Amino acid sequence: MATTNTGLKRAKTSEKARVRNKTCKAAIKTIEKSFRSSLEKDAVVADVNFKKACSKLDKAANTGKIHKNKANRKKSRLAKVLNTAPKAK
């Protein structure tokens, strides 16, 4: 544990940032799972969930929660899954 005042404050700040980053990453995982589960059910819902996932990934990349290349890679993989999925009739 830090002993100086600056170190103590930095430890508190880092912990707050860690919790914020963790919740954002968990939300990204959740929206990815909802997108993948909606693929079998309805193509329209899957398209909406894809847009939500892309938006969430872009926001996380812009705020520095994840790297921008990681966000682009995830979006590319999700788009590939969306385009290769059989369309509901």
ZIFENZI-V598992 format. One line per field, one symbol per residue. ss: DSSP state (h for helix, s for strand, l for the rest). psi: psi as a letter, one per 30 degrees, with the letter a starting at -180 (. if undefined). A space follows every 50 residues. Layout:
ss->???
psi->???
This chain:
ss->llllhhhhhhhhhhhhhhhhhhhhhhhhhhhhhhhhhhhhhlhhhhhhhh hhhhhhhhhhhhlllllhhhhhhhhhhhhhhhhhlllll
psi->klfleeeeeeeeeeeeeeeeeeeeeeeeeeeeeeeeffefekeeeeeeee eeeeeeeeeeeefgelkeeeeeeeeeeeeeeeffkkkk.
